[in-house]
Amino acid sequence: MSEETMDKVAPDRHAILANFEATRAAYHQLLGSLSVEDWKRKSGNEGWTVGQLMWHLAWGAEHFPQAVEACRKGKAPNPPAWLMHPANFLITRIGSRNATPESVGEKYERAHTAIIACMEAVRHDEWQLGVKFTGRYTTIEGTFERFSEHFREHEAEIKQGLAS
């Protein structure tokens, strides 16, 4: 592949970094706005509190580099949805038991640092590598896009819970 072709395939790293930084700022702004009472409120996501969703977002961020590596290898775990959804639910419920806004913020920051290092390690010719992951095909580029989408999805559920 010529360098000119690779430039057309590779996304703008500065735009990806700006998107991650905007997501990070939005996460911390939301986290900082939560009172002790808010943390325990039901969210718009049935079965999860606001605090559990904040933990879930930080926990998910920790696993992001693994999704990129799965795309590189073309091989990912693909459990069926009937198993994945209950497992995700239980992991969040159990994992968030002793979580505090401070511990969740620190967890997110560690994950953010790892995500940036992961992005910086992606070569020009790797962005379109992909794999079927949790039932749908995604590329490394798509995985990076999904990160912010995941935050916005749960941010809406958190705000829905706070508004009720």
Protein Blocks (a to p, Z undefined) as FASTA:
>chain_A
ZZklmmmmpccfklmmmmmmmmmmmmmmmmmmpcfklmmpccfbehiafklmmmmmmmmm
mmmmmmmmmmmnopacdddfklmmmmmmmmmmmmmmmgcfklmmmmmmmmmmmmmmmmmm
pcfklmmgccdeehiacdfklmmmmmmmmmmmmmmmmmmmmmZZ
